[in-house]
Amino acid sequence: MEDTVAFDSLFQQAVLAMDAGDVNQLKQMLEDNPELASERLRSPGSWLTNQIGSALDTFFKDPYLLWFVSEDAVRNKNLPSNIATIAAIIIEKAKTEKAESLQEQLDYAIRLVAWSWVARECGTQIDLLDVMIDAGASIDGVSDDALVNGNFAAAEHLIKRCAKLTLPTALCLGRWNEADLLASIAIDKQKQFSLVLAALNGKAEAVTKLIRYGVSINEPSEHLYSHATALHHAVWSGSLDTVKLLVDAGAKLDTKDTIYDGTPLDWAEYAKKDEIAIFLRHAMQK
Protein backbone atom coordinates (compact mmCIF):
# COMPACT_ATOMS: atom_id res chain seq x y z
CA MET A 1 0.00 0.00 0.00
CA GLU A 2 2.80 2.42 0.91
CA ASP A 3 4.52 1.86 -2.45
CA THR A 4 1.24 2.49 -4.25
CA VAL A 5 0.63 5.71 -2.35
CA ALA A 6 4.23 6.83 -2.89
CA PHE A 7 4.05 6.19 -6.63
CA ASP A 8 0.76 8.10 -6.87
CA SER A 9 2.38 11.06 -5.12
CA LEU A 10 5.38 10.99 -7.46
CA PHE A 11 3.10 10.67 -10.46
CA GLN A 12 1.06 13.67 -9.34
CA GLN A 13 4.21 15.77 -8.97
CA ALA A 14 5.34 14.77 -12.45
CA VAL A 15 1.98 15.67 -13.96
CA LEU A 16 2.04 19.04 -12.20
CA ALA A 17 5.50 19.70 -13.63
CA MET A 18 4.16 18.84 -17.09
CA ASP A 19 1.16 21.12 -16.62
CA ALA A 20 3.51 23.96 -15.71
CA GLY A 21 5.84 23.25 -18.63
CA ASP A 22 8.67 22.81 -16.14
CA VAL A 23 11.17 20.81 -18.18
CA ASN A 24 13.94 20.89 -15.59
CA GLN A 25 11.79 19.57 -12.76
CA LEU A 26 10.37 16.82 -14.97
CA LYS A 27 13.84 15.75 -16.12
CA GLN A 28 15.03 15.56 -12.52
CA MET A 29 12.01 13.54 -11.46
CA LEU A 30 12.52 11.09 -14.31
CA GLU A 31 16.20 10.80 -13.46
CA ASP A 32 15.43 10.07 -9.80
CA ASN A 33 12.37 7.92 -10.53
CA PRO A 34 12.75 6.29 -13.97
CA GLU A 35 9.72 4.11 -13.37
CA LEU A 36 7.59 7.17 -14.06
CA ALA A 37 8.42 6.77 -17.75
CA SER A 38 7.45 3.11 -17.94
CA GLU A 39 4.84 2.21 -15.33
CA ARG A 40 1.09 2.71 -15.30
CA LEU A 41 -0.73 4.61 -12.57
CA ARG A 42 -3.03 1.84 -11.35
CA SER A 43 -4.22 3.41 -8.11
CA PRO A 44 -4.73 7.14 -8.72
CA GLY A 45 -5.54 9.36 -5.77
CA SER A 46 -8.27 11.94 -5.43
CA TRP A 47 -6.15 14.55 -7.23
CA LEU A 48 -7.01 12.69 -10.44
CA THR A 49 -10.19 10.77 -9.67
CA ASN A 50 -11.95 14.00 -8.71
CA GLN A 51 -11.02 15.49 -12.08
CA ILE A 52 -11.63 12.67 -14.57
CA GLY A 53 -13.15 9.85 -12.57
CA SER A 54 -15.33 8.35 -15.31
CA ALA A 55 -12.49 8.44 -17.86
CA LEU A 56 -10.34 6.37 -15.50
CA ASP A 57 -12.91 3.60 -15.78
CA THR A 58 -12.96 3.67 -19.58
CA PHE A 59 -10.61 5.13 -22.20
CA PHE A 60 -8.04 6.54 -19.72
CA LYS A 61 -7.80 3.52 -17.44
CA ASP A 62 -4.43 2.90 -15.74
CA PRO A 63 -2.69 5.74 -17.60
CA TYR A 64 0.96 6.14 -18.42
CA LEU A 65 2.61 9.51 -17.81
CA LEU A 66 3.03 10.01 -21.55
CA TRP A 67 -0.73 9.97 -22.07
CA PHE A 68 -1.09 13.18 -20.08
CA VAL A 69 0.55 15.22 -22.85
CA SER A 70 -2.71 14.92 -24.81
CA GLU A 71 -5.05 16.62 -22.30
CA ASP A 72 -7.56 13.95 -23.27
CA ALA A 73 -9.04 13.15 -20.78
CA VAL A 74 -9.57 16.87 -20.21
CA ARG A 75 -8.34 18.24 -16.88
CA ASN A 76 -7.18 21.83 -17.43
CA LYS A 77 -8.46 22.72 -20.92
CA ASN A 78 -4.94 23.93 -21.59
CA LEU A 79 -1.48 22.67 -22.52
CA PRO A 80 1.88 24.42 -22.12
CA SER A 81 3.47 25.61 -25.35
CA ASN A 82 6.42 23.23 -24.85
CA ILE A 83 4.30 20.09 -24.39
CA ALA A 84 5.84 18.44 -27.47
CA THR A 85 9.28 18.85 -25.86
CA ILE A 86 7.91 17.33 -22.68
CA ALA A 87 6.54 14.36 -24.62
CA ALA A 88 9.94 13.85 -26.25
CA ILE A 89 11.65 13.89 -22.83
CA ILE A 90 9.34 11.16 -21.47
CA ILE A 91 9.78 9.06 -24.59
CA GLU A 92 13.56 9.39 -24.50
CA LYS A 93 13.64 8.30 -20.85
CA ALA A 94 11.46 5.29 -21.64
CA LYS A 95 13.89 4.38 -24.43
CA THR A 96 16.90 4.79 -22.15
CA GLU A 97 15.26 2.50 -19.61
CA LYS A 98 14.37 0.03 -22.39
CA ALA A 99 10.75 0.14 -21.25
CA GLU A 100 8.83 -2.80 -22.67
CA SER A 101 5.69 -0.67 -22.50
CA LEU A 102 6.97 2.04 -24.86
CA GLN A 103 5.28 0.87 -28.05
CA GLU A 104 1.98 0.45 -26.21
CA GLN A 105 2.38 3.93 -24.73
CA LEU A 106 3.08 5.50 -28.11
CA ASP A 107 0.35 3.73 -30.04
CA TYR A 108 -2.33 4.91 -27.64
CA ALA A 109 -0.84 8.32 -26.89
CA ILE A 110 -1.01 9.29 -30.55
CA ARG A 111 -4.69 8.39 -30.63
CA LEU A 112 -5.32 10.54 -27.56
CA VAL A 113 -3.46 13.43 -29.19
CA ALA A 114 -5.46 12.97 -32.40
CA TRP A 115 -8.72 13.08 -30.43
CA SER A 116 -7.71 16.09 -28.36
CA TRP A 117 -9.58 19.32 -29.04
CA VAL A 118 -7.43 20.97 -26.37
CA ALA A 119 -4.23 20.17 -28.26
CA ARG A 120 -5.85 21.58 -31.39
CA GLU A 121 -7.00 24.77 -29.68
CA CYS A 122 -3.60 25.28 -28.03
CA GLY A 123 -1.78 24.87 -31.34
CA THR A 124 0.28 21.91 -30.11
CA GLN A 125 -1.45 19.02 -31.84
CA ILE A 126 0.70 18.79 -34.96
CA ASP A 127 3.97 19.03 -33.04
CA LEU A 128 2.80 16.32 -30.65
CA LEU A 129 1.80 14.08 -33.54
CA ASP A 130 5.25 14.53 -35.07
CA VAL A 131 6.97 13.60 -31.82
CA MET A 132 4.90 10.41 -31.58
CA ILE A 133 5.40 9.51 -35.24
CA ASP A 134 9.13 10.12 -35.11
CA ALA A 135 9.32 7.87 -32.05
CA GLY A 136 7.63 5.03 -33.93
CA ALA A 137 3.95 5.27 -33.05
CA SER A 138 1.59 3.32 -35.29
CA ILE A 139 -0.39 5.81 -37.38
CA ASP A 140 -2.73 3.79 -39.59
CA GLY A 141 -6.35 4.60 -38.72
CA VAL A 142 -5.40 7.49 -36.45
CA SER A 143 -6.75 10.01 -38.97
CA ASP A 144 -10.21 8.56 -38.32
CA ASP A 145 -9.69 9.19 -34.59
CA ALA A 146 -8.77 12.80 -35.32
CA LEU A 147 -11.95 13.33 -37.32
CA VAL A 148 -14.18 12.00 -34.53
CA ASN A 149 -13.55 15.36 -32.86
CA GLY A 150 -13.34 17.41 -36.04
CA ASN A 151 -9.55 17.71 -36.03
CA PHE A 152 -9.20 18.10 -39.80
CA ALA A 153 -5.68 19.58 -39.82
CA ALA A 154 -4.48 16.65 -37.73
CA ALA A 155 -6.06 14.17 -40.13
CA GLU A 156 -4.46 15.91 -43.11
CA HIS A 157 -1.10 15.92 -41.36
CA LEU A 158 -1.27 12.21 -40.58
CA ILE A 159 -1.90 11.44 -44.24
CA LYS A 160 1.06 13.65 -45.20
CA ARG A 161 3.15 11.65 -42.73
CA CYS A 162 2.24 8.50 -44.69
CA ALA A 163 -0.68 7.16 -42.69
CA LYS A 164 -2.76 4.83 -44.85
CA LEU A 165 -5.75 6.68 -46.28
CA THR A 166 -9.07 5.22 -45.14
CA LEU A 167 -12.50 5.54 -46.69
CA PRO A 168 -13.95 7.66 -43.85
CA THR A 169 -10.95 10.00 -43.88
CA ALA A 170 -10.99 10.32 -47.67
CA LEU A 171 -14.67 11.26 -47.57
CA CYS A 172 -14.39 13.76 -44.73
CA LEU A 173 -11.38 15.41 -46.38
CA GLY A 174 -13.13 15.59 -49.74
CA ARG A 175 -10.71 13.32 -51.56
CA TRP A 176 -13.43 12.05 -53.88
CA ASN A 177 -11.48 10.02 -56.45
CA GLU A 178 -9.64 8.14 -53.73
CA ALA A 179 -12.90 7.66 -51.83
CA ASP A 180 -14.50 6.07 -54.88
CA LEU A 181 -11.63 3.61 -55.19
CA LEU A 182 -11.68 2.77 -51.49
CA ALA A 183 -15.46 2.36 -51.50
CA SER A 184 -15.23 -0.21 -54.28
CA ILE A 185 -13.37 -2.57 -51.94
CA ALA A 186 -14.87 -1.50 -48.61
CA ILE A 187 -16.95 -3.85 -46.50
CA ASP A 188 -20.29 -2.77 -45.06
CA LYS A 189 -18.84 -2.00 -41.60
CA GLN A 190 -16.36 0.44 -43.12
CA LYS A 191 -19.11 2.19 -45.04
CA GLN A 192 -21.27 2.37 -41.92
CA PHE A 193 -18.45 3.89 -39.91
CA SER A 194 -17.86 6.36 -42.74
CA LEU A 195 -21.52 7.39 -42.74
CA VAL A 196 -21.57 8.12 -39.02
CA LEU A 197 -18.25 9.98 -39.16
CA ALA A 198 -19.42 12.09 -42.10
CA ALA A 199 -22.73 12.83 -40.36
CA LEU A 200 -20.95 13.69 -37.13
CA ASN A 201 -18.91 16.28 -39.02
CA GLY A 202 -21.86 17.59 -41.03
CA LYS A 203 -20.27 16.59 -44.33
CA ALA A 204 -23.26 16.62 -46.67
CA GLU A 205 -21.32 15.82 -49.84
CA ALA A 206 -19.67 12.85 -48.16
CA VAL A 207 -23.08 11.58 -47.04
CA THR A 208 -24.32 11.93 -50.63
CA LYS A 209 -21.41 9.78 -51.78
CA LEU A 210 -22.16 7.13 -49.18
CA ILE A 211 -25.81 6.98 -50.18
CA ARG A 212 -24.63 6.29 -53.72
CA TYR A 213 -22.33 3.59 -52.36
CA GLY A 214 -25.41 1.86 -50.99
CA VAL A 215 -24.84 2.36 -47.30
CA SER A 216 -27.63 1.46 -44.86
CA ILE A 217 -29.04 4.83 -43.78
CA ASN A 218 -30.66 3.67 -40.55
CA GLU A 219 -28.01 1.27 -39.32
CA PRO A 220 -25.72 2.53 -36.53
CA SER A 221 -21.97 1.96 -36.71
CA GLU A 222 -20.86 -0.60 -34.17
CA HIS A 223 -17.45 1.11 -33.98
CA LEU A 224 -18.48 4.75 -33.56
CA TYR A 225 -21.14 6.04 -31.15
CA SER A 226 -23.26 2.97 -31.74
CA HIS A 227 -26.05 4.26 -29.49
CA ALA A 228 -27.47 6.46 -32.24
CA THR A 229 -28.09 6.66 -35.97
CA ALA A 230 -26.39 8.83 -38.55
CA LEU A 231 -29.41 11.15 -38.45
CA HIS A 232 -28.93 11.72 -34.71
CA HIS A 233 -25.30 12.60 -35.30
CA ALA A 234 -26.08 14.86 -38.24
CA VAL A 235 -28.51 16.73 -36.00
CA TRP A 236 -25.79 17.15 -33.39
CA SER A 237 -23.38 18.47 -36.02
CA GLY A 238 -25.78 21.33 -36.74
CA SER A 239 -25.72 20.75 -40.50
CA LEU A 240 -29.25 21.18 -41.85
CA ASP A 241 -28.09 20.12 -45.32
CA THR A 242 -26.81 16.81 -43.97
CA VAL A 243 -30.02 16.24 -42.02
CA LYS A 244 -32.12 16.95 -45.12
CA LEU A 245 -30.07 14.54 -47.22
CA LEU A 246 -30.53 11.73 -44.74
CA VAL A 247 -34.26 12.35 -44.33
CA ASP A 248 -34.78 12.52 -48.10
CA ALA A 249 -32.88 9.23 -48.42
CA GLY A 250 -35.25 7.51 -45.97
CA ALA A 251 -33.73 8.03 -42.53
CA LYS A 252 -36.21 7.10 -39.83
CA LEU A 253 -37.45 10.03 -37.77
CA ASP A 254 -38.78 8.08 -34.80
CA THR A 255 -35.72 5.97 -33.91
CA LYS A 256 -34.59 6.56 -30.33
CA ASP A 257 -30.97 6.38 -29.27
CA THR A 258 -30.11 3.68 -26.74
CA ILE A 259 -28.52 5.93 -24.10
CA TYR A 260 -30.74 9.01 -23.81
CA ASP A 261 -33.89 7.51 -25.36
CA GLY A 262 -34.23 10.45 -27.70
CA THR A 263 -35.35 10.81 -31.31
CA PRO A 264 -33.42 13.05 -33.72
CA LEU A 265 -35.99 15.76 -32.98
CA ASP A 266 -35.38 15.35 -29.25
CA TRP A 267 -31.67 15.82 -29.90
CA ALA A 268 -32.32 18.94 -31.98
CA GLU A 269 -34.48 20.45 -29.26
CA TYR A 270 -31.99 19.60 -26.52
CA ALA A 271 -29.09 21.10 -28.50
CA LYS A 272 -31.17 24.14 -29.46
CA LYS A 273 -30.72 23.47 -33.17
CA ASP A 274 -33.88 25.40 -33.92
CA GLU A 275 -33.76 25.34 -37.71
CA ILE A 276 -33.19 21.60 -37.73
CA ALA A 277 -35.97 21.06 -35.18
CA ILE A 278 -38.44 22.98 -37.37
CA PHE A 279 -37.45 20.88 -40.39
CA LEU A 280 -37.84 17.60 -38.50
CA ARG A 281 -41.25 18.56 -37.11
CA HIS A 282 -42.48 19.32 -40.63
CA ALA A 283 -41.01 16.07 -41.92
CA MET A 284 -42.79 14.08 -39.22
CA GLN A 285 -46.12 15.61 -40.20
CA LYS A 286 -45.89 14.46 -43.82
URVEN-V299497 format. One record per backbone hydrogen bond with DSSP energy under -0.5 kcal/mol. CO is the residue of the C=O (numbers start at 1). NH is the residue of the N-H. If there is no record, write none. Layout:
# URVEN-V299497
CO&NH ; CO&NH
This chain:
# URVEN-V299497
1&5 ; 2&6 ; 3&7 ; 4&8 ; 5&9 ; 6&10 ; 7&11 ; 8&12 ; 9&13 ; 10&14 ; 11&15 ; 12&16 ; 13&17 ; 14&18 ; 15&19 ; 16&20 ; 17&22 ; 18&21 ; 21&23 ; 22&26 ; 23&27 ; 24&28 ; 25&29 ; 26&30 ; 27&31 ; 28&32 ; 29&33 ; 33&36 ; 34&37 ; 35&38 ; 35&39 ; 36&65 ; 40&42 ; 45&48 ; 45&49 ; 46&50 ; 48&51 ; 48&52 ; 49&53 ; 52&55 ; 52&56 ; 54&57 ; 55&58 ; 55&60 ; 58&61 ; 60&63 ; 63&41 ; 64&67 ; 65&68 ; 66&69 ; 67&70 ; 68&71 ; 80&83 ; 82&86 ; 83&87 ; 84&88 ; 85&89 ; 86&90 ; 87&91 ; 88&92 ; 89&93 ; 90&94 ; 91&95 ; 92&96 ; 93&97 ; 94&99 ; 95&98 ; 99&102 ; 101&105 ; 102&106 ; 103&107 ; 104&108 ; 105&109 ; 106&110 ; 107&111 ; 108&112 ; 109&113 ; 110&114 ; 111&115 ; 112&116 ; 116&120 ; 117&121 ; 118&122 ; 119&124 ; 119&125 ; 120&123 ; 124&128 ; 125&129 ; 126&130 ; 127&131 ; 128&132 ; 129&133 ; 130&134 ; 131&135 ; 132&137 ; 133&136 ; 139&142 ; 139&143 ; 141&144 ; 141&145 ; 142&146 ; 143&147 ; 144&148 ; 145&148 ; 145&149 ; 146&149 ; 146&151 ; 147&150 ; 150&152 ; 151&155 ; 152&156 ; 153&157 ; 154&158 ; 155&159 ; 156&160 ; 157&161 ; 158&163 ; 159&162 ; 164&141 ; 166&170 ; 167&171 ; 168&172 ; 169&173 ; 170&175 ; 171&174 ; 174&176 ; 175&179 ; 176&180 ; 177&181 ; 178&182 ; 179&183 ; 180&184 ; 181&185 ; 182&185 ; 182&186 ; 183&186 ; 187&190 ; 187&191 ; 188&192 ; 189&193 ; 190&194 ; 191&195 ; 192&196 ; 193&197 ; 194&198 ; 195&199 ; 196&200 ; 197&201 ; 198&203 ; 199&202 ; 202&204 ; 203&207 ; 204&208 ; 205&209 ; 206&210 ; 207&211 ; 208&212 ; 209&213 ; 210&215 ; 211&214 ; 215&217 ; 216&219 ; 217&230 ; 220&222 ; 221&224 ; 224&221 ; 225&228 ; 227&258 ; 229&233 ; 230&234 ; 231&235 ; 232&236 ; 233&237 ; 234&238 ; 234&239 ; 235&238 ; 238&240 ; 239&243 ; 240&244 ; 241&245 ; 242&246 ; 243&247 ; 244&248 ; 245&249 ; 246&251 ; 247&250 ; 257&261 ; 262&257 ; 263&267 ; 264&268 ; 265&269 ; 266&270 ; 267&271 ; 268&273 ; 269&272 ; 272&274 ; 273&277 ; 274&278 ; 275&279 ; 276&280 ; 277&281 ; 278&282 ; 279&283 ; 280&284 ; 281&285 ; 282&285 ; 282&286 ; 283&286
